[in-house]
Amino acid sequence: MRSHPRARGRRRAFALTATGGALAAIGIAGLGPVGAEASSHREAPLISGMPQYDTTDLYAFRSPERQNTVTLIANWIPFEEPAGGPNFYKFATDARYDIKIDNDGDTKPDVIYRWTFKDHYRSGNTFLYATGPVTSLRDANLNFFQTYHLERIEDGRSKVLVERSKVVPSDVGAASMPDYGKLRSQGVSDVLGGKGSSFAGQAEDPFFLDLRVFDLLYGGDFSESGDDTLKGFNVNSVALQVPRNDVAKKKDAMKNPVVGVWTTTDRRGVNGKYHQVSRLGNPLVNEVVIPLKDKDKFNASKPSKDTQFLDYVTKPELPKLIEAVYGIQAPEEPRNDLVSVFLTGVSGLNQPKNVTPSEQLRLNLTTPVEQNPDRLGVIGGDNQGFPNGRRLGDDVIDISLQVVEGELTDNPNDLSDGVDANDTAFGDAFPYLALPARGSDGSPHQDASQARSQQGPAGAAAGGAAGGAAGGMSFPGSWGSGLSATSLGLGLVALLAGAVGLRRRPRADLTA
């Protein structure tokens, strides 16, 4: 891998939200009301009405405290309102939630981890989710709970890793769950004779960005930018930590270090057959790369069929929209730099031998663990970060926007949405996810960290100290009064940002 010099100091930055704005720009006028989106939240018409099956994010990284293992995390059910009872949030019982591993680059899954769930009620004579303080996952006061079955499938053979383990419930609030951190710790199960760990339950949404583009481009004067608008919302998560040899080809991570990862959700139909309704590998692909007409098709497709979407990668729409609105010249096509990031992996970093191009999150299992992670991952000089897998703290919005605008070619830039970290820091041990926002918090979206600080010592240990988001931004120049309706529609892809200085370490050259 080579490093190339990067001009430092003050430079103009344009901040975009590649999350929902792009959908607006490619046809929102004909859709009627559409909800806000995040990394893969409500990203396609059909899945937007099926939140239990909607994969929101996928993470894959070498475990920092157990470096011979790999951690896989996937989330479902976007925008969980903490106080959204009396029927709180659960996994679907007619679904198969899969994380799939391609360890030889041929687009087909070689290892599948599959979760299925079952509902349990202690009494049907109450409307309460919890009938008293819940002090353990076995507490009789927990009126509703789920259990899950986890299996590993390879070469058509299935091995049960977890059977009838309890899902950590939704955090109803301080009265019902006085020490939620304790419940979280009880929800971590050993697998593979203690060589791995498993978790399923609620977590604070780890994806961070500013979604207020829908309020006339961040308030009309950009006074509303730079805030993590997903703070205080939760998701349902599964997390699995397994020996890295368990996912590598021939069970040898040193000789076969690169794996591709994606997640799918299959829903059982009335005929008893399962149909894939959600798919996610790299973040943001179905949001800003796949146009509206093919979003549902992408969610139902397999990586082996991804050549049908190739033109959307080599001739992306987003740079053209940015050029139309702001006059920033789009990089020349075809965009082979994007092919390496999203379809093949980067040569010398995370590209498998004889790879067949397909959309997967590719991870090199042998890349040394970075003790001081850079939120910008590989383009920030940290080869363990995105797009070499994805860690919870990787700022995939800023990374993806900079790459789309030519960071890897001849157009270094500092694109940013002004949110550089999650509102609550992640844990330093499995399952790493921050504790969910509490149902008893009256203002979870204004000050999500306050609720977490009241969850007891176990909660503090799991969640860590609160992280901070970047502040607001301004643009050198006036808003202008002659904004046309067309410009406003296109403007939903982007917001203008102020002059910012980002000091970067030399980064790996992804075009090598």
Secondary structure, 3 states (H helix, E strand, C coil): CCECCCCCCEEEEEEECCCCHHHHHCCHHHCCCCCCCCCCCCCCCCHHHCHHHCEEEEEEEECCCCCCEEEEEEEEEEEECCCCCCCCCCCCCCEEEEEEEECCCCCCCCEEEEEEEEEEECCCCCCCCECCCCCCCCCCCECEEEEEEEEEEECCEEEEEEEEEECECCCCCCCCCCCHHHHHHHCCEEEHHHCEEEEEEEEECCCCCCCHHHCHHHHCCCCCCCCCCCCCCEEEEEEEEEEHHHCCHHHCCCCCCEEEEEEEEEEECCCCCEEEEEEECCCCHHHHCCCHHHHHHHHHCCHHHHHHHHHHHHCCCHHHHHHHHHCCCCCCCCCHHHHHHHHHCCCCCCCCCCCCCCCCEEEECCCCCCCCCCCCHHHHCCCCCCCCCECCCCCHHHHHHHHHCCCCCCCCCCCCCCCCCCCCCCCCCCCCCCCCCCCCCCCCCCCHHHHHCCCCHHHHHHHCCCCCCCCCCCCCCCCCCCCCHHHHHHHCCEEEEEEEECCCCCCECCCC
